[in-house]
Amino acid sequence: MVKVLPEIWSMRALLVCLAIITWSMASAQVGQGSAPNGTAYGDTCLTTCEVMPKYPGGEEQLLAFLSMNARYPKEARKQWIAGTVFVSFVIEKDGAVSSVKVVRGVHPLLDNEALRVVGSLGRWTPGTLLGKPVRVQFNMPIKFSLQGKPPKRVRERRAELGW
């Protein structure tokens, strides 16, 4: 029994060594596709970069554009639908806005309006990484709010639903 125990331990050590060698070979094969002088980003979409994309005129102009061009849908106003729609979009290497989609919506009426207004944004100054333009993904909240108190019918319906 004493002689069997060292054989078992040596078998375990051998299996552990084989596992480590297999893992290191798999890791080396994965890394072979990258560029020799660093990472080649190609069409990869980043969330951060050295110089982030900028809307012409800065953030103030972006907010002004959104407030001037976003139209509250009449049916949403009538039903007193409000909330914040979170939109994701990509600023391409040439500064164009693409891949606009709703990440977290409120109601189809408000979601569609948020998609429309973000899709109508003009060209941005593209973001750069290592001096080259790159694709950058943004997430932006667009808040739809109504002033005042909701009508009695809306308050009653919300009370029925437990809001």
N, C-alpha and C positions, 0 to 999 in steps of 0.2 A: 504494500500500500504506500509506503514511503517513496518508493521509486516511481510510482505512477504520478504522484503530485508534481514533481518537477517537469515531467513530460507534458502535462496539461498546461502548466504555466508557460512553457516554451512554445506550445502550439498557439496559445493566446497572443503571446508576443509576436509571433510570426504573422498571425492574422491582422493584428494592429498595424504592423509595418506594411503589409500588403495594402491595407485600406489607405494608409497615408500616401503611399506611392501612387495608388490609383487616383486619389483625390488631387495630388499635385500635378499628375499628367493631364487630368481633365481641366484643371485650372489653366495650365499652360496652353492648351489647345484653344480655349475660349479667348485668350488674350492675343492670339496670332492675327486676328482680323483688324486690329487697331493700327493706326498709322504709326510709322517709325518715329516721327518727331513729335509725338503727342497724340491727343485724341482728335479724330476727324469727326466733326459734328454733322456735316452734310445737311440733311433735312430734318435733323432732330429738333424737336420743339423744347425750348428751355423755359424755366420759370424765373430764372435770374441770369444776369450776365453783367459784364463790366460796365457797359453803358446801356441803361434801360431805354426802351423806345419812349419817345416823347410826342405828345400831341402838339401840333403847331399852336404856339401861344401858351403852352403849359397847361397845368391842371385847371386853372381858373377858366380858360377858354373851353376846355373839355366839359366842365360842369355847366358853363353857359350854353354850349351847344346842346347838351342833353336837356336842359330845362326849357330851351326855346323850341326844340324839335319834338320832344315827347308830348304826345297828345293823350289825355286821359280818355279811354273809350267811353262813349255815352252810356252803353249798357252797363259797364262796370260802375260808372258813377250812379246810375239809377239804382243798381242793386247794392250800392255802398260797399263795393269790394275794394279793399286796400291792402297793402303789404309791400314787402321788399322782394324783388325778383333778382336772383343771382345769375349773372350771365358770364359765360366763359367765351373767350375769343382769342385768336392768334394774330399777332402783328408779323406779317411776312418779311422776308429779307428786303423787299422793295418798299415796305411801309404800308402795304395794303392790309385791310382787315379781312380775315377769313375765319372759317370754322366757328361761326357764331352759334352757340347753343345755350339752352337754359340748364343751369346746374340744379337750382332749386326754385321752383315756380310757386306762384300764388293761385292763379286762375288763368285758364287759356287766354282770356281777353287781355290781361295784363302781360302775360308771358309773350304773346305775339307782338305787342307794342314794344316791349323791351328789345326783342329780337330785331324789329324793324329799325328802331332808332340806333342801336349799336351797329347794325349792318350798314347804316347810312353814314357812319363816321368816315371822314376823308382819309387821305394818306397821312401816316405818321412818319416821324424820323425814326428809321429802324434802329434796333438795339445792336450792339456790337460786342464781340468777344474776340480777344486777341487781334483787334483791328479789322475783323471781318464781320459783315452783317450776318445776323442769325435770326431764326424764328423764335418769338417769345410769346408765351401764353399768359393771358391776363384773366383774372376773375374780378368782376365788377358788380357791386350791388346797385340796383336801381329802385329807388323808393317811390311808391305811389301812395299818396295820402290825401285824405279829404278833410277839409276844415269843418269845424262845427260838430254838432251832435247828429247821430243818425236819425232818420225818421222813425216814428213810432212803430210802423210795420216791421222795420228792420230790427229794432230793439226787441220786439215781441218774438220774432222768428229766432233771433239769437238766444233768447231766454228759453225757447222751446228746445233748442239744440244743446243747451247747457254751456253756452259761451259766456 
